[in-house]
Amino acid sequence: MRQDDPGSFWNARFGAESTVYGEGPNVFFANQLEALSPGRILLPGDGEGRNAVHAAGQGWSVQSFDASSVGVEKALAHAAKRGVSIAAEVGDAASWEPQEAFDAIALCYLHLPPPLRADFHPRVARWLKPGGTLILEGFGPGQLAFTSGGPKALDMLFTTAMLEADFAGLEVQMCVTEEADLDEGPYHQGRAELTRLVARRPL
């Protein structure tokens, strides 16, 4: 994501493909969601809405936001096509704030420049209800050796130490970096190094 104007960058990308990352949900997110009881979930940076629509179909009440107005329009259209309801709006990770707390929050491939990431991740942790769960998947440093997507700047990729520091107030249930094969639309294809986190806000 470009720091100067992420909305314009993602509007161009989302406008150029029917689906950039496919219509199906991120597999890790979907698997982790199955272990939780449906409630209120937030999906920052959900783009075309694939994860929001999946969560709504599983009985969750969904709020999402994205820097791209094109992405938000496509997310709402995707939800309507699937016969589910989501609340999706245009929002900037640097300034967006909720009016409520959430039972779950998922960050899927939301890679931000370091100063913004260091501010945003602790804010996300505060948006969880006590007992609420954070699910995160993104690319690890080894992704620079692969061509399956992600930023090409090392400081925008996730290490386990980075995430454990960013979310220091949460109880970490899983935090790993591992290789996997991606099959998520034209921009996430092939072998990848992924960093995955599941954490819970203490009661």
C-alpha positions in Angstrom: 0.0 0.0 0.0 1.4 3.4 -0.9 1.6 5.8 2.0 0.9 9.0 0.0 -2.5 8.1 -1.5 -3.6 4.5 -0.7 -7.2 5.2 -1.9 -6.1 6.0 -5.4 -3.8 3.1 -5.6 -6.4 0.6 -4.5 -9.2 2.2 -6.6 -7.0 1.6 -9.7 -6.2 -2.0 -8.7 -9.8 -2.9 -7.7 -11.2 -1.3 -10.8 -8.9 -3.2 -13.2 -10.1 -6.8 -12.2 -13.4 -8.4 -11.7 -12.0 -9.7 -8.4 -8.4 -9.0 -7.3 -8.2 -11.6 -4.5 -11.1 -13.9 -5.5 -14.6 -14.1 -4.1 -13.9 -16.8 -1.5 -12.6 -15.9 2.0 -9.0 -16.1 3.2 -8.7 -19.8 4.3 -6.9 -19.1 7.6 -9.5 -16.5 8.5 -12.4 -18.8 7.6 -10.9 -21.7 9.6 -10.3 -19.5 12.7 -13.8 -18.0 12.5 -15.3 -21.5 12.8 -13.9 -21.8 16.3 -15.8 -18.7 17.5 -19.4 -18.0 18.3 -20.9 -15.4 15.9 -21.2 -11.9 17.3 -20.0 -8.5 16.1 -16.9 -8.5 13.8 -14.7 -5.7 12.3 -12.8 -6.2 9.1 -10.4 -3.3 8.4 -9.0 -3.1 4.9 -11.3 -5.7 3.6 -11.2 -4.5 0.0 -13.8 -6.1 -2.2 -15.5 -7.7 0.8 -14.7 -11.4 0.4 -14.1 -11.9 4.2 -16.9 -9.7 5.2 -19.4 -11.5 3.0 -18.2 -14.9 4.3 -18.5 -13.8 8.0 -22.1 -12.5 7.3 -23.0 -15.8 5.8 -21.8 -17.5 9.0 -24.1 -15.4 11.1 -21.8 -12.6 12.1 -22.9 -8.9 12.3 -20.2 -7.3 10.1 -18.6 -3.9 10.0 -15.8 -3.2 7.5 -13.9 -0.3 6.0 -11.4 0.2 3.3 -9.4 3.1 1.8 -10.8 2.4 -1.6 -14.3 3.6 -2.6 -14.3 1.1 -5.5 -13.5 -1.7 -3.1 -16.4 -0.7 -0.8 -18.8 -0.5 -3.7 -17.8 -4.0 -4.9 -18.1 -5.3 -1.3 -21.7 -4.1 -1.0 -22.5 -5.5 -4.4 -20.9 -8.9 -3.5 -23.0 -9.0 -0.3 -26.2 -8.2 -2.2 -25.4 -10.9 -4.7 -24.9 -13.4 -1.9 -28.1 -12.3 0.0 -26.3 -11.1 3.1 -26.0 -7.7 4.8 -22.7 -6.0 5.7 -21.9 -2.4 6.9 -19.0 -1.3 4.6 -17.6 2.2 4.4 -14.7 4.1 3.1 -12.1 4.7 5.9 -8.5 5.4 6.4 -6.5 3.3 8.9 -4.7 6.4 10.1 -7.9 8.0 11.4 -10.9 5.6 11.4 -12.4 5.0 14.8 -15.4 2.8 15.7 -18.3 3.7 17.9 -18.3 0.3 19.6 -16.2 -2.6 20.6 -16.1 -6.0 18.7 -16.2 -9.7 19.5 -13.7 -10.3 16.8 -11.4 -8.3 14.5 -9.6 -9.7 11.4 -6.7 -8.2 9.6 -6.0 -10.0 6.3 -3.0 -8.7 4.4 -3.3 -5.2 5.8 0.3 -4.1 5.4 1.0 -0.6 6.4 4.1 1.7 6.5 5.9 1.2 9.8 4.8 4.4 11.6 1.2 3.9 10.7 1.3 0.2 11.6 2.9 0.9 15.0 0.0 3.3 15.7 -2.8 1.2 14.1 -2.2 -2.2 15.7 -2.5 -1.1 19.3 -5.6 0.9 18.4 -7.1 -2.3 16.9 -6.4 -4.2 20.2 -8.3 -1.6 22.1 -11.3 -2.1 19.8 -11.8 -5.6 21.0 -14.3 -6.4 23.8 -12.8 -8.2 26.8 -12.6 -11.8 25.6 -12.6 -10.7 22.0 -10.4 -12.4 19.4 -8.0 -10.9 16.8 -7.2 -12.9 13.7 -4.3 -11.8 11.5 -2.6 -13.1 8.4 0.0 -11.3 6.3 3.3 -11.9 4.5 6.5 -12.6 6.4 10.0 -11.3 5.5 10.7 -14.4 3.4 8.0 -13.3 1.0 10.6 -11.2 -0.8 11.9 -14.4 -2.3 8.4 -15.3 -3.8 6.3 -13.8 -6.5 2.9 -14.6 -5.0 2.0 -11.0 -3.8 2.7 -8.6 -1.1 4.8 -5.5 -0.5 8.3 -5.4 -1.8 9.5 -3.4 1.2 11.0 -5.5 4.1 9.8 -3.1 6.8 6.2 -3.6 5.7 6.3 -7.4 6.2 5.4 -9.1 9.5 7.6 -11.0 11.9 6.3 -12.8 14.9 8.4 -10.5 17.2 6.9 -7.4 15.6 3.3 -8.7 16.0 3.8 -9.8 19.6 5.2 -6.3 20.4 2.4 -4.5 18.6 -0.3 -6.5 20.4 1.5 -6.8 23.7 -1.7 -6.3 25.7 -3.4 -9.4 24.1 -3.0 -13.1 25.1 -1.3 -14.7 22.1 -2.8 -18.1 21.2 -0.9 -18.6 18.0 1.9 -16.6 16.3 3.9 -18.3 13.6 5.6 -17.7 10.3 5.3 -20.6 7.8 5.1 -21.3 4.1 1.9 -22.1 2.4 0.4 -22.1 -1.1 -2.0 -19.3 -2.0 -4.9 -19.4 -4.5 -6.7 -16.1 -4.0 -7.4 -14.4 -7.2 -4.8 -13.1 -9.7 -2.7 -11.2 -7.1 -2.2 -14.0 -4.5 -1.0 -17.1 -6.4 1.7 -19.6 -5.5 4.1 -20.4 -2.7 4.2 -17.7 0.0 5.7 -17.0 3.5 2.9 -16.1 5.8 2.8 -14.8 9.4 -0.3 -15.7 11.3 -1.5 -14.5 14.7 -4.5 -15.4 16.8 -4.8 -13.4 20.1 -7.4 -12.7 22.7 -8.1 -9.6 24.8 -8.1 -10.6 28.5 -11.4 -10.6 30.3 
